[in-house]
Amino acid sequence: MSAVFLIVGTPAISALLLAFISHYRTAARINVVASGLTFLASLGLFVERPIATPFILIDDFNIYLVALTAFVALTTSLFSARYIMHEVEIGRLETGHLRFYHAMYQGFVFTMLMVLTSNNLGVMWVSLEGATLTTVLMVGLYRTHEALEAAWKYFILCGVGIALALFGTTLMYLAAQPVIGEGLPAMTWSELLPRVATFSPAMLNLAFVFLLVGYGTKVGLAPLHAWLPDAHAEGPTPISAVLSGLLLNVALYIVLRFKMLLTANAAALTPGPLMVTMGLSSLLLASFMLYRRRDIKRLFAYSSIEHMGIITFAFGIGGPLANFAGLLHMTMHSLTKSAIFFTVGHISQVKGTQKIADIHGLTSSQPLLGWALVIGVVAIAGLPPFGVFMSEFLVLTSTFGRAPVLALLVLFGLLVGFGALIRHLQALAFGADEGGEKTSSLALMPLFAHFGLVLAAGLYLPGPLVTWFQNVARLLG
């Protein structure tokens, strides 16, 4: 249990400490050290698995997501240290904002880890609402008209979604109460799952619809996605990295927990068709929307909607292979997309703009950044030998055997998105050399670490990791 307390306690205490530290370098170092300690503590869960309590649950499903979240939070804090300092140097941020930024960053990490480790539906809901509030404040950090508008849109849309999720959570409690009784046990995952087969199927069905729509808003699924492109485009790039690489996964994790409950009740509706519909809609919509983007961060925000659609679709199809593919894609997308946002953050600072039309010839003027962008786009587009190719291939093969028409629609969406990304990449990475200041290779270490892991996963998945994902795939039904 000590590992869990370190995992959630380190960012919580660090957030309180950083709220009183105004010196930038000290705050940045504490942010990195706190993230590093959280990641090390997360690895301790693989050594000693704590016993479930009414408020804490660690199992095969969430343990790898805790480690993945802590790792991406660590690499993003390393990227953030140099990025935010540059924003202060050029006058986009005031030094007074830095204390607020670093405190909110650790607060955000704390709330995500609370969601992942919670055994209580209510604590999970409160924690995700806390993650929303901390990121809303960071999205509006620049205090421009566009940033405040994006933060307000994010707050309103996700506020509606989280309210629907609260109603769904209440319905789930009402479904459990006749069987389990009043109080905490009726709100505890470890108590619900063994006894959900005797719950009222009508109440379960109604609860899941509200939960899917509510938490699906946080996942960024169409047609509930409108907040996501604006939040990514107007907020600081480190926040775009953790929003896309972590928060969307955390919200989907909650949906999958509730899906496990419904699949354990034979009389309840099958959640797969609803998830397949929302996932496929997100994939197709985002694939076409990629073509008309003029902002580089907004471009990759729509790419995140596309890939969360693929992941949701995979879990909706269900079965051992599709679930395995969904878990692998969650991991590969987190690592790849956060690395892409690291690259885009450096590019926007070097070029002084996020407009795609004003960025050309990066492989000539900024070789490290240019080729990093090429690698990132090739990886996220699903080309071999990167891990995204493997996960997308598994999604397609598992779907072809059961629903060929759906597999063709997924393939069509992937090809449309691929064409859009390659079209934009040609202008961004190749062409005339525009010159400019070179980026230090040391500053790019976090993104190279991510790309290295994604490449390694595409070439070879270790046996223990495969076994782990297979166990989780069986848990998901």
PyMOL commands that set and color helices and strands:
alter all, ss='L'
color gray80, all
select helices_A, chain A and resi 2-18+24-46+60-89+95-117+121-139+145-180+184-187+189-198+201-219+227-234+237-263+272-292+296-317+320-351+356-358+362-365+367-380+387-400+404-429+442-459+463-475
alter helices_A, ss='H'
color red, helices_A
deselect
rebuild
show_as cartoon
